[in-house]
Amino acid sequence: MIPKKILITGGCGFIGSNAAEHYLKRGSEVIIIDNLARKGSDTNLKWLKTKKSNVKFQNINITNYKKLTEFFKNHVDIDVILHFAGQVAVTSSLVDPRYDFETNALGTFNILEGMRNYCPDAILLYASTNKVYGSLEQLPIKEGKDNYELIKYKKGISENFALDFHSPYGCSKGAADSYIKDYSRIYNLKGIVFRQSCIYGEHQLGIEDQGWIAHFIIRAILSRPITIYGDGKQVRDVLYIKDLLEAYDKAIEKSNEIGGDVYNVGGGVQNQISILQFIHFLEDELDKKFILKFKNVRAGDQKIFVSDNSKIKNNLGWSPQTKWKSGVRRLIQWVKENQDLFKNF
């Protein structure tokens, strides 16, 4: 199914702008809502406008219920909503938890109300987070030379794990996650939640708080110091953006069957890597040594998170196709070709 008209909230962010390009290429009419608050979002908007395609942009903050309601009143024929708009960092949520709540929880509620009242037959895909599982301190892990390793859950963390909203960010994203599941059940909407691990790829203007793969690459290429919080042995499974977009396609195709469902989506066990391992790889790729600074571990940080993709593989026939080294090399090349974008980062 190729969406006729698709709404992308946060469409000028990393995932949103890649999704916009993806569906523009497929012939969809793409409408972007973004308040351009995140650093670099205006850059992505300029890039999308160069496509001269069927893309429309409206500067709307999703916390503004009145403005958002007017938008939905005028766009009752939307058939897919990709909801990416939100506050994206644990650290920022600790500094300003009210803004975090209003953007992630209240903003998502506003989207759901607009959908329920004006386009109830649409498909909603929500980018949630692995942070809804908390810090996972209860997991037995083994400490290696430069990484942590799960002892018991060799396939990774599944959707059956208990939720433990750790940090304001975890609470706000978890609340939005739960609202989408319940609205799908109570109002018979087709809302699908993707609890995403670390996504990376081109057009990721990574900063210290969010987008660590791109952030490290940018700092390394510009010969700037890199700060590591904790010991650097923390492990994540990383997923290339193009693979994530394929998962969205498959979810849209099967939305009548999976409305109200939740999926963990990440690189899986074959694409897990620690911060230190990534630094070593990057040093070899760029043939240079980096200036590293170490600071205290950040609140709520998981020592290890690896997504168990079994459910999405079984239900949607999806699994990651891009090995992390291959995907990272593409991102390195993109950063090298676009260094002017990062002068003020």
N, C-alpha and C positions, 0 to 999 in steps of 0.2 A: 504493500500500500504506500503510495506517494501522497503525502498530505497536500491538499489544495491550498489551504491557508494555515500557517503555523505561527503561533505566538511564542517568542522566546524572551522571557524575563531575564534581565542580566545579560542580554545578548551582545554586549560589548566587552564582556569579560573573556577570559581564556577559553573556557568550554563553550560559552555562548556564541562567540564569534566563529569558532570552528564549526559549530552546529549550523550557524546561519549560512556559512559558505557551502557546507555539505548539502543542505536542503535547497539552496538556490541552484546548485548544479543539477539537482534532480527535478527542477522545474516548479518548485513550490513558491507560493507567495509568502514572503517572510516579513513579519512585523516584529520589530524589536522594541521592548520597553527597557529603559535603563536611565538611571539618574546621573550617570557618569561620575559617581563619587570616587570610585576606585582609581588609583593612579594607573595611567596607561590605557584606560577604557576609551578615551577620546582618540588615541592612536589606532585602536582596533576599529573604531567607527570609521575613521578616515580610510583605512584599508578596505573595509567592506564596501564603502561608497565607490571605490575604484572599480568594483566589479560591474557597475552599471547594470545591475540586474534588478529583479523584482523584489527589492527590499525597502521597507518603510521603517522610519525611526520616530519614536515619541519619547520625550524626556519626562518620565513619570516615576515618582518614588512610590513603591508598592505599599508604603505605610499610609499614603494619602487615599483613604477609602472613597471619598467623593470623586476624586479625579479618576481613580481606577474604575469605579462604577460607571462613570460616563464613557470610559473607553469600551467596556464590555457591552454597554447598551448599543454602541455603534459598530460592534464586531461580533454579532451573534452567529456568524457563519464560520467562526474558527473551529477547525477540527482537531488540532493538536496544540497542546501547551507544553512547552519545555520550561520548567521553572528552575532557573539558576540564580536569580537575584537573591542576594543575602549578604550578611556579614560573615566573613570566611575564616577568621582566625581566633584560636583560643586565647591568645595573648590580648588581642583587642577586646574580647568579651570580658576579660578580667578588669580592664581599665574602665570600660563603659558598658556595664551589663544592661542598662536600660536600652541603649541604642541597639545592642545585640538582640534583645528580646523583641523590640518593636519591628526590627527589620526581618528577623528570621521567623518568629512565631506569629506576630500580628500580621506581618506582610503576607505570609502564606495563607493565613485565615482569610485575608481580603481577597486573595486570588481564588480561593475555594468558593467564597460567596459569589464572586463575579461569575465563576463557572457554573455554580448551582443555579443561579437566577437567569443567566442569559445564554449559556451554551452547554447545557447539561449532557449533551451527547459527545462532547469533545473528549479527547484522551489527554490525561495529564501525566507527565513524567517528572518526578521530583528528584533532584540531586541531593540526597541526604549524605551521611558521613559515617565512617567507622567509629567516630568518637561517641556515638550513642551507646557503645558497649563499655564505656568508661576506661579506666586506666589498666584494667585486666591484671591487676596485681596478684590476683588469686591463681593465675596460671603457673604451673611448674615450668621453669625454663632453665636452659643450660647456657652458661656464659663461656664463650669462646675467646680467642685471641682478639678478634675484631668484630664480633657479632653476638647476638643472642639467638637462641634456637628453641622452638617449642618442643617440649618433651612428649606431651600426650597427644596433642591435636596435629598430627602430621599433615593433614589436608588443609589446615588453617581453621579460621573461625567461621562458624556457620550462622545462619539466621536464627538458630535455636538457642543461641547464647542469651542469657538474661540481659536486659537493658539496664544500664547504670549511668545515668546522665551526670558525668563528671565535668564540672566547669560550667559557667553560664552558657558558653557556646554549645556544649553537649545538651544542656537543658532546652535551649531554644530550637536547635535542630531536631532534637528528639520530640519536642512538642509538635513541631510542624509535621514530622514523620508520622506521629500518631494521629494527628488531625486528618491527614490525607487517607490513612487506612480507614478511619472511622467514617468520614464523609462518604467514602466509596461504599461502605457497608450500609449506612443509614439512608443515604440519598441515591444509592444505586449509580454512583459515578464511576468512571474508569480512571482511577488514580493508581499509579504504579510508583513505588519507592525504590530507588537505587541507593543502597548504602555503599558509597564509593570509597575506595582506597585512594592512593596517591596517583593522580592523573598528571601526565606531562606531555609536552609536544610543542610544535611551532605556535607562535603567537602567545606564548606564556611569558608574561612580563613579571617573572617571579620576584618577590620581595622576601625579606627575612621572616615575616610572619606567616607567609603562605606561598606555596609553589617552590619547595626547597630544591628540587632537581634543577629547575631553570635558574633559580637564584644562585646556586653554587656555580653553575656553568657561566653565568654572566659575570660573577665576581672573579672567577678564575681567568676568563679571557681578558678582562680589563685589569688584571694584576692587582686586585684589591684583596684585603684580608677577608677570611671566611670565619665566621663565628659558629661554633658548635656548642649547643646546649646539652649538657650531660657528658657522658663518656664517648659518644659517637658510635656506640655499639647497637643503638636502636635500629630495628629492622622494619621495613615496610615492603609490601608488594606493590610494584609500580606498573601502571597501565598506560600504554600509548593512546593518545587521543583518538586516532582513527579506529582503533579497536572498540573504544567506548561508543563511538557513533554507530558502529555496526550493531552493538547491543541495543541501542535506542531503536534502530530500524526493526530489529527482531521483536522488541517489545510492542512497538506500534502495530506490527503485523498481527500479533496474537492478543491484542488488547481486550478483545471480547472474552477471552478465556482467562486472562490474568488480572483483570481489574481488581484493585484492592490488595494486590500481592506485594511482597517485599523481597528484594534480592540483594545479596552481597555481590559487589562487582569490583574486581581488582585484577592485578596481574597474576595472582595465585602463587603457588609454591615455586613454580619455575621462574618467576620474576621477582623473587624476594632479594633484598639487598640492604646491607647496613650503611649508615652514613659513612663510616670509615672505609668500607669496601668501595663505595662510590667515589670517595675522594681519591683512593689509590688508582682506580680505573681512570679517573679524569686526569690525574697527573701523568699517567702513561700516555693517554690519548693526546694531550696537549704538550707533552714533553717538557714539563716545568713543575717546580715545587711551589706549593702554596703557603702563604702565611696563615696559620691556623690559630684561632683564639678559642679557648674553652671557658664556658660559663656554667653556672648551676643549671641543673635540669629544670625544665619549665613545668608548672603545675598541670597535673592530669596527663602528662606525656606517657604514652604506652611504650614499654620497652620493646615490644614486638606486636605487630599486627600483620597477619597474612590472611587474605580472604579465601575462604572455601567457596569456590565457584560451582560446586556440584549442582546446586538447585537451578541456577540459571542455565547450566549446560543441559541438564535433564529436561527442563521445561521449554527452553527457547533454542536449544541446539547451538548455544554460543560459548566460545572459549577464546582467550587471547591468542592472536596470531603473530604478534610482533615481539620478538625477544628483546629484552630491555637494552642490551648493548646496541642493537641495531637502531632502535627508536631513539636512544640517547645520542647516537652519532648524527642522526638527522637533525635533532635539536641543536647540537653543537654547531653544525653547519649553518643553520638558520641564524643563530646568535652571531656567528662570525660575519654573516652577510648583512646584519642589521645592527651593527654596534652603535650607530648614531642614536638609536632609540633609547639606549641605556646610559647616556651621558649624565643624566640627573638621577639615576637610580642608586 
